[in-house]
Amino acid sequence: MLSRACRMRVTDAAAARLLATGRAAGSAVWDLRRFSSSQVSGGSGSARSQWPGAVRLSPVERVALTVGSALTALGDPERGDMVAMLGETTGESALRAMASRMRADPDGKVLLEERPRIRDGDVASWNLASLPEASLGRAYGDFMASHGFDADSRAEVRYVTDDELAYVLQRYREAHDFLHPLTGLPPTVLGELGLKWLEMIQTGLPMTAMAALVGPLRLDAAERAVLTRHLVPWAAEQGRAARFLMAARFEAMLAWPLHQVRMDFGIAPAPDVDALLRHYRSVGWGGRTGLAHLAPWKRAGALSREDEASVAPAVWGSWRRPAHAPAR
């Protein structure tokens, strides 16, 4: 699998090819080396300043990038870079709605005003290893270190010229890794799909819907069962009930106990993916044991008592909202 840095280089090359296609189709020719900030205006026609490094696309070039990235992602679901590019060329309406929700939240408003970034230098300054073991910051640091991730590998937004909307999308990318310790989902294909469903419900970004629909093509039968019967119902409930996660000032909550962060946002951990996979693979696919006989579209709440008893209580139903969880 390509590293994040390699995927960024591949994305740049792919974008160049797609833009060349747009030019060949009759779009206006432009030269990035001569592109100046005075030529870029916000999508709303306002006097907003431009996002650093923003590239203005002609209508034909935007169509070329959108169609090309969508077809590439459909043909190769591993091309997450193409899904990200699709988010930049198709997500303006969703980004405006996200910005509006952030402005309506006190913490989200601070984010839009101060525009903090989550880069390697910032992460190093947080001294995460010195934080308590059960804290959000410690969990985030352990997650990043154990998987060899670094914050700088998140690609910069390039094709959103409105600086506020570009920041919202950049924040979405950079804060994503905090959602793994927050939800307990692993950075596997299955875990990422669970997060994409949660993000799709909360943000409405078209690229999250693309990933949620295309990603299952890479799953085996047991993984699809876990996704459709457990993670999707969890994401549907949590996505609607929880506070808007894009308004989370994770930097200010690093020393908080992880359970307190979850309570503050009204979100419960996801089902134990590994335990559920072991269950489905132990009973086999298509048999009548445990959960295997249920149709894939059955929601979690439709299980019989016998089926619920076939999975350990710590696994099944662990995401059910506790009675004392704050209402949002």
C-alpha positions, 0 to 999 in steps of 0.5 A: 500500500502506498504511503501517504506521502507517495499518494500525495505525489500520485495525486499531483500527477493525476491532477495534472493529467486530468487538467490536461484533459480539461484543457484539451476539451476546450478550457481556458489555458492557464499557467500555474507559475504565473498564477497570482492571488489577484486572479483568484476570487471566492466562490461566493463572489465576495472579497474574501482572501484566497487560500494559500496555494489555491488554484482557480479552475475554469468550469471545464477544468472542474468538470474534468477533475470531477469526472476523472477523479470519480471514475478513477475512484470507482475503478480503484477504491484504494485511490483515496486521493481521488476521493479527496480530490472529488471532495474539493471539486464537488463539496462547496454546498456541503462546506458552506453548511459545515461552516455555518454549523461551526459558526453557530457553535462557540468552539467552532466559531473559535476555530474559524476565527483562529484557524489552528492547524494540526501539523507535525510541529504542532503535535510535537509541541503538545508533548503527548507522551507526558499526558495521562494514559486515559486522555484524548491526547495520549490516545491520539499520540499512541494511535499515530505512533503505533500506525506510523502516521504523521500529521504533515501527510494530510494533503493541502486543499488546492481547488477551493479558493474561498479561504473559509471553505478551504480551511473547513475542508483542511480542518476536516482532513487534519482532525480525522485522525482524532476520530479514531481514538474517539470512536475506537475504530481502527484505520482498516478499510472496515474501520475507515468505512465506519467513520465515513458513514459517520462523517457523511451523516454529519457533514453531507460531503459528497466524497464521504458518500462516494467512499461509503458506497464504493468502499464495501467493494473491497470487503469480504462477506464477514466485513460487509456484515459487520459494516451493514449490521453494526457500523452503519446503524451505529453511525446513523444514530451517533451522527444524528445525536452527537454534537457537530464533531467539526466544531471540536477544538481537540487541541484544547481537550488533549488532557481530558479523559477520553470518556469525558470527551465522548460524553461532552460530544454525546458520542459512544464508542463504535462496536468492537470490530475485531470481536464482531469479525471473529464472531461472523467468521466463526459461524460462517457466512450463510449459516443459521448460527448466531447472526448469519441468517439475518438479511444484510439490511436488517438494523441492529434493533431488529435482532431477536433476543437469541441473536443478541445473546450470541454476541458478548454484551461488551461487543453488541450494544456497546454503542447504545447511548447510556441513560446518563449521556447528555442530550444535545 
